Amino acid sequence: MYRRISVFMLPVAALLFATCCNQRGKSSMFRSENNVEFDTVSVVAHHHLEGDTANPYCNILVDFVYPVTSNKMNLEGLQKFFIRNVLGVPYDTLSPSDAVGAYVRDYIENYTADANTYRESVDEIKEFNSLISGMNVTESEHYVQDFFYSYYETLSDSIVYNRHGVLSFQVKQSNNKDGAVSYDSYRNYVLNLGTGKPVTENDIFNPGYDLLMQRFIVAALQEQCNVDSVEELEDIGFFGVREIMPNQNFLLNDKGIIYTFNKGEYSAYQLDAPVIFIPYETILSLLKENSIAAKLANL
């Protein structure tokens, strides 16, 4: 089991101190022949506008799993890849704990800036309403909402596969404003630890794979949803299914390839993001010889 470092904070100043004091652990539930071990930095921050608990607020939770040892790939490069793809390019020169701290601080600062911009816009609208209606600013308040929204975000990553020179991980991000429906997104990444490079569809598939993969994706989606036709998929909330194509958002393991299609790509937001598993045995003819996927298929 990897060691989890949890930091719970309210003020931004405390956030800066706490993240700088984190110590990395050295154990991992993911250890295998790749000899890559992981640790976690967990941060929860809650910030009310102007420090007043009666005001709207932003709440953010970051659960960042990152590598702490690596025998097959340079550790600094591996950590930078994780930071860049979980937290973003602006943070990839920082240590993992510092990167999380900076990300959370920026989130709070951006929320505060959004609130200030909204407040300025409200003041301008009220002034404009009073000019065209002859009412004073107070009487025109009913034209606009005087309060700003609360923001919520959760950001995490998880290791899906870590064997045979392949490291697959998934990033999940959820955003919510004003307590409305959350928007969840999933980003998948596969690293070839032997080359130190991310694995793309062009690395593992023969040319012309996309149109052929389309059939396998549709068939797998129908089977998963227990329906017999594209029309039935459309009846339950899917759209554009006949045009569905591989979207580069995939994971690899020793059984097959796993595609994630985020909400809104080919399905209504009310549905869960479709996760499509296609076993190697069904697509062997599409795999490039000696590719990392072909090697996994032949295990």
C-alpha contacts under 8 A as a table, 3 or more apart, distances in Angstrom:
res1	aa1	res2	aa2	distance
1	M	27	S	6.47
1	M	28	S	5.14
1	M	29	M	4.34
2	Y	25	G	7.37
2	Y	26	K	7.47
2	Y	27	S	4.85
2	Y	28	S	3.99
2	Y	29	M	5.64
2	Y	38	F	6.62
2	Y	39	D	5.73
2	Y	40	T	7.51
3	R	25	G	5.68
3	R	26	K	7.58
3	R	27	S	6.47
3	R	28	S	7.38
3	R	39	D	6.00
3	R	40	T	6.76
4	R	25	G	7.97
4	R	39	D	6.67
4	R	40	T	5.11
4	R	41	V	6.50
4	R	42	S	7.12
5	I	22	N	7.16
5	I	23	Q	7.89
5	I	24	R	7.94
5	I	40	T	6.03
5	I	41	V	5.09
5	I	42	S	5.79
6	S	41	V	6.44
6	S	42	S	4.67
6	S	43	V	6.04
7	V	18	A	6.75
7	V	19	T	7.44
7	V	41	V	7.97
7	V	42	S	6.03
7	V	43	V	4.86
7	V	44	V	6.47
8	F	43	V	6.03
8	F	44	V	5.10
8	F	45	A	6.51
9	M	12	V	7.70
9	M	14	A	6.31
9	M	15	L	5.99
9	M	43	V	7.72
9	M	44	V	6.27
9	M	45	A	5.20
9	M	46	H	7.04
10	L	14	A	7.13
10	L	15	L	7.57
10	L	45	A	5.59
10	L	46	H	5.26
10	L	47	H	6.20
11	P	14	A	5.40
11	P	15	L	6.57
11	P	45	A	7.83
11	P	46	H	7.77
11	P	47	H	6.92
12	V	15	L	4.93
12	V	16	L	6.52
12	V	105	R	6.62
13	A	16	L	5.28
13	A	17	F	6.58
14	A	17	F	5.16
14	A	18	A	6.00
15	L	18	A	5.25
15	L	19	T	6.11
15	L	45	A	7.75
15	L	101	G	6.58
15	L	105	R	7.77
16	L	19	T	5.71
16	L	20	C	6.38
16	L	101	G	6.35
17	F	20	C	5.40
17	F	21	C	6.47
18	A	21	C	5.27
18	A	22	N	6.72
19	T	22	N	5.49
19	T	97	S	5.64
19	T	98	D	6.24
19	T	100	V	7.68
19	T	101	G	5.76
20	C	97	S	6.76
20	C	98	D	6.35
22	N	97	S	6.79
24	R	39	D	6.63
24	R	68	V	7.67
25	G	39	D	5.96
26	K	37	E	7.15
26	K	38	F	7.38
26	K	39	D	7.02
26	K	68	V	7.02
26	K	69	T	7.97
27	S	37	E	6.55
27	S	38	F	6.92
27	S	39	D	7.16
28	S	31	R	5.78
28	S	37	E	5.24
28	S	38	F	5.38
28	S	39	D	6.82
29	M	37	E	7.98
30	F	36	V	7.63
30	F	37	E	6.58
30	F	38	F	7.40
30	F	159	I	7.76
30	F	162	N	6.75
31	R	34	N	7.19
31	R	35	N	5.83
31	R	36	V	6.11
31	R	37	E	5.73
31	R	162	N	7.75
32	S	35	N	5.68
32	S	36	V	7.48
32	S	162	N	7.07
32	S	163	R	6.31
33	E	163	R	6.00
33	E	164	H	6.77
34	N	70	S	7.75
34	N	71	N	7.37
34	N	72	K	6.93
34	N	162	N	6.48
34	N	163	R	5.42
34	N	164	H	6.43
34	N	165	G	5.83
34	N	166	V	7.77
35	N	69	T	7.39
35	N	70	S	5.88
35	N	71	N	5.89
35	N	72	K	7.49
36	V	67	P	6.58
36	V	68	V	7.43
36	V	69	T	5.38
36	V	70	S	4.49
36	V	71	N	6.80
36	V	72	K	7.99
36	V	162	N	7.78
37	E	67	P	5.57
37	E	68	V	5.66
37	E	69	T	5.17
37	E	70	S	6.80
38	F	65	V	6.44
38	F	66	Y	5.35
38	F	67	P	4.23
38	F	68	V	5.32
38	F	69	T	7.18
39	D	65	V	5.70
39	D	66	Y	5.66
39	D	67	P	6.35
39	D	68	V	6.45
40	T	63	D	6.79
40	T	64	F	5.39
40	T	65	V	4.39
40	T	66	Y	6.22
41	V	62	V	7.78
41	V	63	D	6.00
41	V	64	F	5.23
41	V	65	V	6.68
41	V	96	P	7.75
41	V	97	S	6.38
41	V	100	V	7.63
42	S	61	L	7.40
42	S	62	V	5.61
42	S	63	D	4.44
42	S	64	F	6.24
43	V	60	I	7.95
43	V	61	L	5.72
43	V	62	V	5.25
43	V	63	D	6.62
43	V	100	V	7.67
43	V	101	G	7.96
44	V	59	N	7.49
44	V	60	I	5.76
44	V	61	L	4.47
44	V	62	V	6.55
45	A	59	N	5.78
45	A	60	I	5.39
45	A	61	L	6.61
45	A	104	V	7.38
46	H	57	Y	7.01
46	H	58	C	5.87
46	H	59	N	4.50
46	H	60	I	6.63
47	H	51	G	7.11
47	H	57	Y	5.36
47	H	58	C	5.40
47	H	59	N	6.53
47	H	108	I	7.00
48	H	51	G	5.05
48	H	52	D	5.80
48	H	53	T	5.78
48	H	54	A	7.92
48	H	55	N	5.94
48	H	56	P	5.86
48	H	57	Y	4.07
48	H	58	C	6.58
49	L	52	D	6.17
49	L	53	T	7.87
49	L	55	N	5.74
49	L	56	P	6.14
49	L	57	Y	5.84
49	L	112	T	6.79
50	E	55	N	7.67
51	G	55	N	7.97
52	D	55	N	5.54
53	T	56	P	7.63
53	T	57	Y	7.98
56	P	147	F	7.75
56	P	148	F	6.49
56	P	149	Y	6.11
56	P	150	S	5.04
57	Y	149	Y	7.63
57	Y	150	S	4.86
57	Y	151	Y	6.56
58	C	108	I	6.90
58	C	111	Y	6.92
58	C	150	S	5.42
58	C	151	Y	4.50
58	C	152	Y	5.70
59	N	151	Y	6.30
59	N	152	Y	4.85
59	N	153	E	6.44
60	I	104	V	7.16
60	I	107	Y	7.96
60	I	152	Y	5.79
60	I	153	E	4.77
60	I	154	T	5.74
61	L	153	E	6.36
61	L	154	T	4.70
61	L	155	L	6.33
62	V	100	V	7.35
62	V	104	V	7.96
62	V	154	T	5.83
62	V	155	L	4.81
62	V	156	S	5.85
63	D	154	T	7.97
63	D	155	L	6.23
63	D	156	S	4.62
63	D	157	D	6.96
64	F	86	V	7.77
64	F	100	V	7.62
64	F	155	L	7.67
64	F	156	S	5.53
64	F	157	D	6.00
65	V	156	S	7.51
65	V	157	D	5.99
65	V	158	S	6.61
65	V	159	I	7.95
66	Y	79	Q	6.47
66	Y	82	F	6.47
66	Y	83	I	7.86
66	Y	96	P	7.28
67	P	70	S	7.26
67	P	75	L	7.41
67	P	78	L	7.12
67	P	79	Q	6.04
68	V	75	L	7.20
68	V	79	Q	7.82
69	T	75	L	6.37
70	S	73	M	5.88
70	S	74	N	6.72
70	S	75	L	5.55
71	N	74	N	7.44
72	K	165	G	7.79
72	K	193	L	5.92
72	K	194	G	6.37
73	M	77	G	7.56
73	M	78	L	6.75
73	M	193	L	5.61
73	M	194	G	6.94
73	M	195	T	7.91
73	M	196	G	5.97
74	N	77	G	5.42
74	N	78	L	6.17
74	N	196	G	7.92
75	L	78	L	4.96
75	L	79	Q	6.02
76	E	79	Q	5.23
76	E	80	K	6.12
77	G	80	K	5.05
77	G	81	F	6.19
78	L	81	F	5.12
78	L	82	F	6.45
78	L	196	G	7.88
79	Q	82	F	5.15
79	Q	83	I	6.15
79	Q	96	P	7.43
80	K	83	I	5.08
80	K	84	R	5.91
80	K	92	D	5.20
80	K	93	T	7.16
81	F	84	R	5.23
81	F	85	N	6.19
81	F	92	D	7.63
82	F	85	N	5.36
82	F	86	V	5.89
82	F	87	L	7.97
83	I	86	V	5.32
83	I	87	L	5.34
83	I	88	G	6.43
83	I	89	V	7.53
83	I	91	Y	6.73
83	I	92	D	5.40
83	I	96	P	6.81
83	I	99	A	7.30
84	R	87	L	5.69
84	R	88	G	4.37
84	R	89	V	4.59
84	R	90	P	7.60
84	R	91	Y	6.69
84	R	92	D	5.20
85	N	88	G	5.60
85	N	89	V	7.37
86	V	155	L	7.92
86	V	156	S	7.56
86	V	157	D	6.98
86	V	171	V	6.22
87	L	91	Y	6.76
87	L	99	A	7.50
87	L	100	V	7.35
87	L	103	Y	6.83
88	G	91	Y	5.91
88	G	92	D	7.00
89	V	92	D	5.41
90	P	93	T	7.55
91	Y	94	L	5.68
91	Y	99	A	5.30
91	Y	102	A	7.42
91	Y	103	Y	7.46
92	D	95	S	7.77
92	D	99	A	7.21
94	L	98	D	5.85
94	L	99	A	5.30
95	S	98	D	5.17
95	S	99	A	5.83
96	P	99	A	5.07
96	P	100	V	6.32
97	S	100	V	5.26
97	S	101	G	6.28
98	D	101	G	5.00
98	D	102	A	6.08
99	A	102	A	5.13
99	A	103	Y	6.08
100	V	103	Y	5.06
100	V	104	V	6.24
101	G	104	V	5.31
101	G	105	R	6.21
102	A	105	R	5.10
102	A	106	D	6.07
103	Y	106	D	5.20
103	Y	107	Y	6.20
104	V	107	Y	5.01
104	V	108	I	6.36
105	R	108	I	5.21
105	R	109	E	6.16
106	D	109	E	4.95
106	D	110	N	5.92
107	Y	110	N	5.18
107	Y	111	Y	6.16
108	I	111	Y	5.10
108	I	112	T	6.24
109	E	112	T	5.11
109	E	113	A	6.16
110	N	113	A	4.97
110	N	114	D	6.08
111	Y	114	D	5.06
111	Y	115	A	6.21
111	Y	151	Y	7.51
112	T	115	A	5.08
112	T	116	N	6.24
113	A	116	N	5.08
113	A	117	T	6.15
114	D	117	T	5.12
114	D	118	Y	6.14
115	A	118	Y	5.07
115	A	119	R	6.12
115	A	148	F	6.13
116	N	119	R	5.04
116	N	120	E	6.23
117	T	120	E	5.18
117	T	121	S	6.24
118	Y	121	S	5.03
118	Y	122	V	6.15
118	Y	148	F	7.08
119	R	122	V	5.09
119	R	123	D	6.27
119	R	146	D	7.67
119	R	148	F	7.71
120	E	123	D	5.15
120	E	124	E	6.29
121	S	124	E	5.10
121	S	125	I	6.17
122	V	125	I	5.10
122	V	126	K	6.09
122	V	144	V	6.79
122	V	145	Q	7.66
122	V	146	D	6.90
123	D	126	K	5.17
123	D	127	E	6.20
124	E	127	E	5.14
124	E	128	F	6.15
125	I	128	F	5.01
125	I	129	N	6.03
125	I	144	V	7.67
126	K	129	N	5.06
126	K	130	S	6.15
126	K	137	V	5.63
126	K	140	S	5.90
126	K	141	E	6.35
126	K	143	Y	7.55
126	K	144	V	7.54
127	E	130	S	5.17
127	E	131	L	6.36
127	E	137	V	5.99
128	F	131	L	5.17
128	F	132	I	6.42
129	N	132	I	5.36
129	N	133	S	5.87
129	N	134	G	7.92
129	N	135	M	7.51
129	N	137	V	7.67
129	N	140	S	6.23
129	N	143	Y	7.88
130	S	133	S	5.28
130	S	134	G	5.33
130	S	135	M	4.68
130	S	136	N	5.19
130	S	137	V	5.58
130	S	139	E	7.94
130	S	140	S	6.12
131	L	134	G	5.56
131	L	135	M	7.21
135	M	138	T	7.96
135	M	139	E	5.84
135	M	140	S	6.27
136	N	139	E	5.42
136	N	140	S	6.44
137	V	140	S	5.19
137	V	141	E	6.57
138	T	141	E	5.49
139	E	142	H	7.16
140	S	143	Y	5.82
141	E	144	V	5.88
141	E	145	Q	7.44
141	E	146	D	7.25
142	H	145	Q	7.12
145	Q	148	F	7.77
149	Y	177	K	6.31
149	Y	178	D	4.84
150	S	177	K	5.83
150	S	178	D	5.10
150	S	179	G	7.38
151	Y	175	N	7.58
151	Y	176	N	5.88
151	Y	177	K	4.65
151	Y	178	D	6.42
151	Y	179	G	7.93
152	Y	174	S	7.99
152	Y	175	N	5.77
152	Y	176	N	5.03
152	Y	177	K	6.35
153	E	173	Q	7.27
153	E	174	S	5.50
153	E	175	N	4.61
153	E	176	N	6.42
154	T	172	K	7.99
154	T	173	Q	5.76
154	T	174	S	5.20
154	T	175	N	6.82
155	L	171	V	7.44
155	L	172	K	5.88
155	L	173	Q	4.55
155	L	174	S	6.54
156	S	171	V	5.81
156	S	172	K	5.41
156	S	173	Q	6.58
157	D	169	F	6.87
157	D	170	Q	5.44
157	D	171	V	4.22
157	D	172	K	6.04
158	S	169	F	5.58
158	S	170	Q	5.42
158	S	171	V	6.63
159	I	162	N	7.22
159	I	167	L	7.69
159	I	168	S	6.22
159	I	169	F	4.41
159	I	170	Q	6.60
160	V	167	L	7.75
160	V	168	S	5.38
160	V	169	F	5.11
160	V	170	Q	6.93
160	V	251	L	7.85
160	V	253	N	7.84
161	Y	166	V	7.11
161	Y	167	L	5.58
161	Y	168	S	4.94
161	Y	169	F	6.92
161	Y	252	L	7.30
161	Y	253	N	5.76
162	N	165	G	7.41
162	N	166	V	5.78
162	N	167	L	4.55
162	N	168	S	6.48
163	R	166	V	5.48
163	R	167	L	6.71
164	H	296	L	7.71
165	G	192	N	6.06
165	G	193	L	5.18
165	G	194	G	6.10
166	V	190	V	6.98
166	V	191	L	5.86
166	V	192	N	5.15
166	V	193	L	6.00
166	V	252	L	7.85
166	V	253	N	7.87
166	V	292	I	7.85
167	L	190	V	5.68
167	L	191	L	5.11
167	L	192	N	6.71
167	L	193	L	6.99
168	S	188	N	7.49
168	S	189	Y	5.70
168	S	190	V	4.37
168	S	191	L	6.37
168	S	251	L	5.80
168	S	252	L	6.29
168	S	253	N	7.50
169	F	188	N	6.07
169	F	189	Y	5.48
169	F	190	V	6.58
169	F	251	L	7.27
170	Q	186	Y	6.75
170	Q	187	R	5.69
170	Q	188	N	4.52
170	Q	189	Y	6.27
170	Q	251	L	7.92
171	V	186	Y	5.60
171	V	187	R	5.02
171	V	188	N	6.35
172	K	184	D	7.03
172	K	185	S	5.78
172	K	186	Y	4.71
172	K	187	R	6.61
173	Q	184	D	5.68
173	Q	185	S	5.34
173	Q	186	Y	6.62
174	S	182	S	6.28
174	S	183	Y	5.52
174	S	184	D	4.35
174	S	185	S	6.46
175	N	182	S	5.47
175	N	183	Y	5.35
175	N	184	D	6.66
176	N	179	G	6.24
176	N	180	A	6.30
176	N	181	V	6.49
176	N	182	S	4.55
176	N	183	Y	6.50
177	K	180	A	5.97
177	K	182	S	7.64
179	G	182	S	7.89
184	D	262	N	7.84
184	D	263	K	7.59
185	S	262	N	5.91
185	S	263	K	7.41
186	Y	260	T	7.14
186	Y	262	N	6.48
187	R	249	N	6.33
188	N	249	N	5.27
188	N	250	F	5.47
188	N	251	L	5.98
188	N	260	T	7.73
189	Y	198	P	7.12
189	Y	199	V	7.73
189	Y	249	N	7.34
189	Y	250	F	6.83
189	Y	251	L	6.35
190	V	198	P	5.61
190	V	199	V	5.39
190	V	200	T	7.91
190	V	250	F	7.67
190	V	251	L	6.01
190	V	252	L	6.79
191	L	196	G	6.73
191	L	197	K	5.80
191	L	198	P	4.33
191	L	199	V	5.61
192	N	195	T	5.65
192	N	196	G	5.65
192	N	197	K	5.61
192	N	198	P	6.03
192	N	199	V	6.21
192	N	292	I	7.51
193	L	196	G	4.77
193	L	197	K	7.06
199	V	203	D	6.22
199	V	204	I	7.67
200	T	203	D	5.19
200	T	204	I	6.90
200	T	248	Q	6.85
201	E	204	I	5.42
201	E	205	F	5.87
201	E	248	Q	6.29
202	N	205	F	5.48
202	N	206	N	7.22
202	N	207	P	7.62
203	D	288	K	7.53
203	D	291	S	6.74
204	I	287	L	5.63
204	I	288	K	5.34
204	I	291	S	5.34
204	I	292	I	6.72
204	I	293	A	5.87
204	I	294	A	7.44
205	F	209	Y	6.08
205	F	286	L	5.50
205	F	287	L	4.56
205	F	288	K	5.12
206	N	209	Y	5.82
206	N	286	L	5.49
206	N	287	L	5.87
206	N	288	K	5.26
208	G	211	L	6.47
208	G	212	L	7.23
209	Y	212	L	5.29
209	Y	213	M	5.86
209	Y	286	L	6.14
210	D	213	M	5.07
210	D	214	Q	6.17
210	D	245	M	6.32
210	D	246	P	6.16
211	L	214	Q	5.13
211	L	215	R	7.22
211	L	245	M	7.21
212	L	215	R	5.72
212	L	216	F	7.12
213	M	216	F	5.12
213	M	217	I	6.15
213	M	245	M	7.30
213	M	246	P	6.88
214	Q	217	I	5.17
214	Q	218	V	6.24
214	Q	243	E	7.86
214	Q	244	I	6.22
214	Q	245	M	5.34
214	Q	246	P	6.86
215	R	218	V	5.27
215	R	219	A	6.11
216	F	219	A	5.11
216	F	220	A	6.01
216	F	278	I	7.29
217	I	220	A	5.14
217	I	221	L	6.07
217	I	244	I	7.83
217	I	245	M	7.91
217	I	246	P	8.00
217	I	276	I	6.79
217	I	278	I	7.47
218	V	221	L	5.06
218	V	222	Q	6.18
218	V	230	V	7.90
218	V	241	V	7.11
218	V	242	R	7.77
218	V	244	I	7.59
219	A	222	Q	5.18
219	A	223	E	6.23
220	A	223	E	5.11
220	A	224	Q	6.03
220	A	276	I	6.45
220	A	277	F	7.15
220	A	278	I	7.07
221	L	224	Q	5.04
221	L	225	C	6.13
221	L	274	P	7.90
221	L	276	I	6.48
222	Q	225	C	5.20
222	Q	226	N	5.85
222	Q	227	V	5.13
222	Q	228	D	6.15
222	Q	229	S	6.81
222	Q	230	V	7.46
222	Q	233	L	7.01
223	E	226	N	4.91
223	E	227	V	6.34
223	E	228	D	7.62
224	Q	227	V	7.93
225	C	233	L	7.64
227	V	232	E	6.15
227	V	233	L	6.90
228	D	232	E	6.92
229	S	232	E	5.32
229	S	233	L	6.65
230	V	233	L	4.99
230	V	234	E	6.30
230	V	241	V	6.75
230	V	242	R	7.45
231	E	234	E	5.04
231	E	235	D	6.27
232	E	235	D	4.92
232	E	236	I	6.62
233	L	236	I	5.42
233	L	237	G	6.64
233	L	238	F	5.51
233	L	239	F	7.79
233	L	241	V	7.94
234	E	237	G	5.25
234	E	238	F	4.49
234	E	239	F	5.55
234	E	241	V	7.79
235	D	238	F	7.16
237	G	267	S	5.72
237	G	268	A	5.41
237	G	271	L	7.16
238	F	241	V	6.76
238	F	266	Y	5.61
238	F	267	S	4.14
238	F	268	A	6.25
239	F	266	Y	5.15
239	F	267	S	5.81
239	F	268	A	7.82
240	G	243	E	5.46
240	G	244	I	6.47
240	G	266	Y	5.92
241	V	244	I	5.03
241	V	266	Y	6.45
244	I	266	Y	7.23
246	P	249	N	7.78
246	P	259	Y	7.67
247	N	250	F	7.72
247	N	259	Y	7.78
247	N	261	F	7.54
248	Q	259	Y	7.93
249	N	259	Y	5.89
249	N	260	T	5.91
249	N	261	F	7.36
250	F	257	I	6.66
250	F	258	I	5.33
250	F	259	Y	4.38
250	F	260	T	6.26
251	L	257	I	5.78
251	L	258	I	5.03
251	L	259	Y	6.57
252	L	255	K	7.90
252	L	256	G	6.12
252	L	257	I	4.80
252	L	258	I	6.33
252	L	293	A	7.40
253	N	256	G	5.78
253	N	257	I	6.68
253	N	296	L	7.39
254	D	296	L	5.16
254	D	297	A	6.52
254	D	299	L	7.39
255	K	279	P	5.79
255	K	280	Y	6.34
255	K	296	L	7.53
255	K	297	A	6.86
256	G	277	F	6.85
256	G	278	I	5.60
256	G	279	P	4.11
256	G	280	Y	4.63
256	G	281	E	7.94
256	G	297	A	7.28
257	I	277	F	5.92
257	I	278	I	5.44
257	I	279	P	6.44
257	I	280	Y	7.05
258	I	275	V	6.81
258	I	276	I	5.54
258	I	277	F	4.46
258	I	278	I	6.37
259	Y	275	V	5.70
259	Y	276	I	5.01
259	Y	277	F	6.46
260	T	273	A	6.88
260	T	274	P	5.90
260	T	275	V	4.61
260	T	276	I	6.37
261	F	265	E	6.24
261	F	266	Y	7.26
261	F	273	A	5.85
261	F	274	P	5.36
261	F	275	V	6.54
262	N	265	E	5.77
262	N	266	Y	7.94
262	N	273	A	4.95
262	N	274	P	6.89
263	K	266	Y	7.13
263	K	267	S	5.80
263	K	268	A	6.31
263	K	269	Y	5.15
263	K	271	L	7.17
263	K	272	D	6.92
263	K	273	A	5.08
263	K	274	P	7.74
264	G	267	S	5.25
264	G	268	A	5.58
264	G	269	Y	5.80
267	S	271	L	6.67
267	S	273	A	7.65
267	S	274	P	7.92
268	A	271	L	5.70
269	Y	272	D	7.38
278	I	282	T	7.18
278	I	283	I	7.83
279	P	282	T	5.78
279	P	283	I	7.18
280	Y	283	I	5.30
280	Y	284	L	5.81
280	Y	297	A	5.63
281	E	284	L	5.57
281	E	297	A	7.26
283	I	286	L	5.38
283	I	287	L	6.81
284	L	287	L	5.41
284	L	294	A	7.51
284	L	297	A	7.78
287	L	291	S	7.24
287	L	293	A	6.94
287	L	294	A	5.92
288	K	291	S	5.39
288	K	293	A	7.95
288	K	294	A	6.62
289	E	294	A	6.21
290	N	293	A	7.98
290	N	294	A	5.83
290	N	295	K	6.23
291	S	294	A	5.12
291	S	295	K	6.32
292	I	295	K	5.13
292	I	296	L	6.29
293	A	296	L	5.05
293	A	297	A	6.11
294	A	297	A	4.95
294	A	298	N	6.28
295	K	298	N	5.20
295	K	299	L	6.55
296	L	299	L	5.37
